[in-house]
Amino acid sequence: MVGISFLSLASGVSALLKTAVIVVGVFEGSNTLEDNGVLHGPEVKAILEAKAASSFSGTFASTMPVVYTPESRAVLLVGLGKKSDTILEHMAMELGGAIYTRLEEIKASKAVIVAPQQVEARLAYGAFLRSFMFNKYFHSKKSEHTAKVEELTIAVSKDPVTISKDFELLKTEGESIFFTRSLISEPANVLYPEEYAKRVHAELTPLGVEVEILDEERMRAEGMMALLGVGQGSSKRSQLVVMKWNGARNNSDTLAFIGKGVTFDTGGVSLKPSKGMWDMKYDMGGSAVVVGLMRALAARKANVNVVGVIGLVENAVDGNAQRPGDVVTSMSGQTIEVLNTDAEGRLVLADALWYTQKMFAPKFMVDLATLTGAIVVALGEGPYAGLFSNDDALSEQLIDSGNEVNEKLWRMPMGDAYDKMIDSSIADVKNISTAGHGADSITAAQFLQRFVNGLPWAHLDIAGVTWSDSGSKIAEKGATGYGVMLLNRFIQKYHEETAHQKSSGK
């Protein structure tokens, strides 16, 4: 991770300017540099001449090749877009990420960024998020996969102490996103259910999160045969991890977040094609987001009571594996005809949802899962995840929060016509539709809703946004960490007590 500090333009940066790359913004179509007096007259002239000779126009987050000034100082220009446009917070993060990426490309170890006013902390946060690298398994090529940028200094025109505090709060969220990305990136031979549960306990307990791990014997006693059936073909033992953060009053509502944690998905007897199966290590992405959220809430001491529940299984194949046509009894008592063992995540969530309702009576439940390939067909590989819900107000809050942090949601339809498609002729419900009419992401959500007992509920199908083969301005290719920012903002904006409410008991 890159080291980031904030210094005043008026003092403190002069020595750094001699050895670091200087990053300066320029608005689209402008011949004025937003350098706040850092550069001298001859330097400005040389840079503008280089700009005029290039195709660089200053479009948002674009960069120009480094210019060396008459004083031998390296300057990197970055586009700020149109001056009339407001730089929203997620745009500032993208700007910081774009700057960091360019600095990596030119192998700059140190840089001073002359940041636009009002967005300094968010710009730094974007650079911080982009600095994450999952490189622990490189050996002979370790140096090729090590960050080149070691130190970023954000030169600001107002109180650097205040901006630094703002960034430190954002950084706690970023570190939680990094934990989510790391979990998703781990290979399945390393991160299997028992090891996953141990890591969650080790990471969250010191932050004040209560962590309880239910083993197979305990889950069997609870009647979680839907979840246990998924893992019965694996030598790795299934786990249910319950995380509780009690940051509000004891009589406050509990919010619940549930995650699918299939640490590897072969498809079971309904075996997946070998091509691309290696990606199925990230079929636990929903659970990793819930873990990251719990970490973020604890790290910032959020004034809210939240429970996170994740079902951890490995869907493997052996002589004891679940078969197509099997019937299992869920914790709710509903029987499920398992027609496709590769539609396993919904079985895990069915018991996790029911357990959460029974034990915690939450105000609402939000589940996250890399549940269906069908949502990728519908929405592509970003920027939207699929949202399914039985509650308009909850949906609107989630969508608004996602828009603010640029982790977008698109609400999908649900209804009786889809629900009838999963009626079974021999059990209460079947785990897939066999009607041949498509709508697989919708029928998967309808299946989950059958295990929601009258509570406001939302299901986020994040199959298309959990992993990126191309990366983004704030994440290198690989695990994105999508969802942690969204849910943290959702809680902070709509459901967190104020300090006054907490202290007064009102």
N, C-alpha and C positions, 0 to 999 in steps of 0.2 A: 504494500500500500504506500502511496506517495505521502510524504510529509507536507503539510500545508500550514502556512502561517500568514498572518495579516499584519501589515505595517503601514504606517501613515506615509502618504506622498511627501508630506512636509519634512519628515525626518525618518531616517532608518533604512532607506532603500538605496541611498547613493552608492554605497560600497558594492552592493549586489549588482547594480546596473553595469558595472565594468566587466563582470564575468558571466552573467546570466543572459539568456535569450530574453529580449524585451517583447512582450506581446501587447499590441496596440490595436484598438478597434477603429473601424472606419464605416460610416454609414453608406448605404447604397447610393451611388451617383455623386458622392461628396468628394471634394478635394481638400478636406480638412481632417486631420488625424485627431482622434480622441485620446491624446496622450497626456493631457493635464499638465503640460509643461515639462514632462520628463525628458523629451528630446530637444536638442538644440536646433537653431535655425537651419544651418547647413545640412543637418541630418534629415530634417523634415523635407527639405528641398530634394535631396537625393532619393528619399523613399517615394515621394510623389512622382518623381520622374520615372522611377522603376515601375510604379503602379500604372502610370499612363502608357508605358511600353508593353504592359502585360494585358491579359484578358480579364484580370481580376476586377470585378465590379462592386464588390461589397455585399453581395447577397448573403442572407443570414447564415451564419456558421461556416461560411466558406473561408478558405485560407489562401494566402499568396506565398510563394517561395520566399525563404528568408532573404532579407536585404542586409548587406553589410554597409554601415554608414561610413562617412569619412573619418569617424573616430574609432573605426573597427568594432563597432558594437553591432550585434546581430539583432535584427528586428523582424518579428513575424506579424504580419497584418491579418486580422480576422474580421470578417464581415458582420456588421450589426443589423443588416436589413434596412428597411426604410425608416427614416427618422421619425415619421409620423406614427409608426406602429409601436404598440406597447410590447415590451419584452416580458411575457408571462413567465411565471416561475418555472414551469417545465421547459420553456424555451431557454431560460438562463442556464438550466442544467445541461441542456443539449449543447449550448455554446461552450460551457466548461469542458464537456466531454470531447467536443470537436477539437478544442485547443489541445487537450491532453493527447489525443490521438496523433495530432500533427507533431507535437513535441517528441513523441515516441518515434515517429517516422524519421525525424532528423537527428535522433539520438542526443537530444538535449538533456543534460543531467540536472540543470537548474534553469528556472525561468521566473521572471517577474511579470505578472499580468496586471496591466493597468485596467482595472475593472470598471464597467459602466456603473453609475450610481444606482442604488436601490436593489441591485441584484447580486451584490458581491458574494453573499453567503451561498446563494443558490448556484452561482457559477462555480464556486469552489466545490460545492457538493457534487455537481456533475462531473468535474474532473476526478474527484475522489472515487465516485462510483465506477468511472471508466478505468481506474487504475487496478481494479481487481483482476488477478490472473490465477487460474487454477493450474499450477505448474509443479505440484509436489511429486509427480511421477516421472519427470524428466531427469535423466542422469547424464548421459554423454552430451546431450544438447541443452543442458540446463542454462548455459549462458545466453543461448538464443531465445529462451523463453523466460527471461528475467527482465523486469521493468527497467528501462533506461532512465526515466525521469525519477529523480530522487527527492527533489525539493521544489515546491511551488510557493512563491510569495505573492500574495494578492495585495497590490498597492491600492489603498483606498483614500478617498478625500475627506472622510469623516472618521469619527471615533473607531479605531480598529478594535478596541476591547469589546465594544457592543457587538460588532459584526462577528468577531471571533466566537463570542458566546452563542450567537445564532447558529453559526456553523457547527459548533460542538454538539448542539442538540440534534442537528441534522445528521451529524456523523454517527450518533448512536443508532439511528435508524439504518444508516448505510452499513454499519458493522453487522447489523441483524440481516440485512439483505445479503451480505457476503456469506454469512453462515448458511442461509438458505441456498445460495448458489453452490457453496461447497458441498452440502449434502446431496444436491441434485447431481453434481458432477462426479461423485464417488462411484467407482465400479461396484457391481453387485456382489463380487466375491469379498469385498471389503465392508460394504455397508449392507448387511443383511438385518432382518428384524431385531434380533437381540442386540447387535452392536449399535444399531440406530437408536434403540431405546436407551442404551447406556450413554451415548453421546448427548442425547437430549437432557438426561438427568445431570450429567456433568456440566453442561453449559448453562442450564437454566436455574438450577438449585442455588448457586452462589448469588444470583440476582434476586432471590426472594420468591421465585416461582415454586409452588408445591408440585412435585412430580410423583405420580403413582403409576406403576407398571403392572398391568394385569397379564399374567401368563396364561397358557392354554388351559390349565386346570381351572383357573378362576373364570375364564370366559366360558368354559364348558358348563360350569355351575350356573352361570348367568343365562345359559341357553343360546349362546351366540354361534349357532351351527352354520349360519350363512357365511360369516367371516371365516370360521375355522375350516369350512369345506374348501375354501379357496387355497389354503395353505397345506392341505393334507397330503399333497404330492411332493412336498419339499422336506428335506432333512432339517431345514431351518425352522425354528419354532416361532409361530405367530405371536404378536404382542399387541396389546392395546395400551397406549400411553395417554394418561390424563394429566393435563397441566392446568394449574389454577393460579391466577394472579388476582389477589384481593387488595386492590388499591383504593377502594371506595368504602363507604359505610357498610356495615354488616347487613342492613336491611335494603340495600340498593339492589336493583335488578342485576341478574347475571346475563351476560351476553355469551353466546356459544359459537365456536368455529370448529368445524370438523373437516379432517383431511384424509384423502385416500393415500395410503402408503404402500403400494405394491413395489417392493424393492427390486424385483425383476419379474417381467411378464413374458413367459414363453407362449402364452395363450392356453397352456395346459393341453389336454387331449385335443382340443380344437386349435392345433398348433399354428402359430404364425409362420409366414414365409421367412426363410433365413435372411433374405436381404432386408437390411434395416432393423433386424431384431436387436442389434446392439444398442439401439436407441432406447430400448425398454428399461434401461437402468433408471431413466427419469420418470418412470410411471408412478413414482412416489412424490411427484412435484407438488401436488396439493397439500400433502402432509408437511412438506418442507416449508411451504408458505405459512402454514399455521404455526409451526415452530418459530419461524422468523418473526411473525407478528407477536407472539408471546414474549420473545426476547426483547423486541422493540418497546413494548409496553412496560416491561419491567425495568429496562435500562433508563427510561425517562420517568419512571415512577408515576405512571398514568393513574389518574383518579377514576378508576373504573374496575368493576369486577368482571373478569372474563375467564371462561374455561375453554381450553383447547383439547380436542380429543382426536387422536390419529390411530387408525387401524393399520398395523404393519404386518404384511404377509409377503411370501414369495410364491408366485404361481408357477410351479414346476411340474414335471411329468415323471411319474414312476408308476409302479403297479397299484399304488394306493390312491392315485390321483382321482379327483372328481371326474365323472363321466357325463357327457351330454345325455340328458334324459333323467338324471338323478333328481330326486326331490329332497329338499332340506327344509328344516323348520327354523325360522328366524327367531330372534329374541322376542319379537312382538307376538309370536304365535302364528303369524302368517306363514303358510307353506309356499315354497318357491320351486317351480320346475326349471331346472338349469338346462336350457337347450344349447347354450354355447358357453363353454368354459373360458372363452376369451372375453366374455362380458362379465368379468369378475369384480371390477372395481365397485360396481353398484351393490354387489353382495356384501362387500366389506363395509360400505357406507350404510347399508340398511341396518346392520346391527349397531354401528357406531352412532347413528342418528337416534335410534331407539334408546340406547343406553344413556345418551346425553339428556334426552327428555326425562327419562325416569329418574335419573340421579340428581339433576340440577334444575329442572323446571325453568329453563331460560326464557328471557323475554322474546328472543328470536334465535334462529339458527341459520348460519351461513356455512355451506359446505363447498369445498374446492377439490377438483379432481381433474386429472388428465383422463377424462372419461371416454371420449369417443373420437374416432377418426372423422366421423360425420360432421363434427363442428368445424374441422379444418376444411372440409369440402365446402361448407356453408360460408365461413368467414375468412378462410385463408390462414396463413401463418402470421397473424397480427394485422393491424394493431388491436383488433377487438377480440375479447373472450366472450363466450356465450353466457348469457344470464337467463335463468329460468326461475320463476318465483310465483308464489301464491299471494303476494302482498304488494300492492302498488306503491305504498309509502316507502317500504324497505327498498324496493327496486329503484325508486327515484333517488334515494339517498346514496345508494351504491353507485349509480350511474354518474351523479353529480361529483362524487368524490373521485371517481376514476377519471373524469374529464379534467379535474383540477391538477392531477398529477400525471396525466397522460398515460394512464393505464385504463384503457377504454373498455366499456362493456356494451354489448348489443343485446337487447331483450328479445328473446325468442318466444313464440306462441306455445301455449299449453291448453289442454281442454279435454272434454269427455271423449271426443272422437279419437284422439290419440291414446287416451287411457284404455279404451276398449281393445286396442291392438295388442295389449299385453295380458289380456285375460287368458287363463290356461284352462284346458279341458279336464285336467286331472289335479290341479292344485289351485291355490288362491291367486297366484300370479306367475307368469313366466318371465325369464330375465331378458328376453329379446322379443321383438315382434317378428312373426313369420308371415306377415301379410304381403310382403314384397312391395310395399308402397314407400320405402325410404323413411325419412323423418327419424333416423336412428338416434340422433342426439336428443330429440324431443321425447321419444318413447323411453329413453334412459332416464330423463328427468321425471317423466310420469311414474316410472318405477320407484324412484327415490321418494316421490311425494306420498306414495302409499305407506311410507314408514315415518311420516310426519303427522303427529297427532294433534292437529288443530292449531299449531303455532305458526306465526309468520316465519317464512323460510325462503331462502334463496340458494340456488345451486349455480356455481360458477364452473363452467367447463373450460379449463385452461389448456387443453391439449395443443392448441395452435400457438400459444404464447409463452410456454414454459421454457422452450429451447429454441435457439436461433442459430442456424448454420452460417449466417452472414454477420451477426452482431448488430449493434446499434450505436448511436452516439454516446450512450452511457453504459454500454456493456460490450465486452468482446464476445466473439462467437462462443456459443455454449449456453449454459444456464443463465436465464435473464433475471430471476428473482421477482418476476411479475407477481403482483398481488400484495406484497408486504406494504408498500407505500399506499396503495389504494385502501386497504383495510385500516391501516394506522390513521390515515386522514379521515376515513369514515367514522371511526370511533372518536377521534379528537373533535371533529366538527359537530357531530350529532348526538353522541352518547356519553361523553365524558363529563363528570361532575366538575363544577368550578371549585376552586379552593374554598370559597365562601360557603358553598353548599355542603361541602364535606365537613367543615369545621362547625357549622351551625346545626347540622343534622336535618336541614330542610331539603 
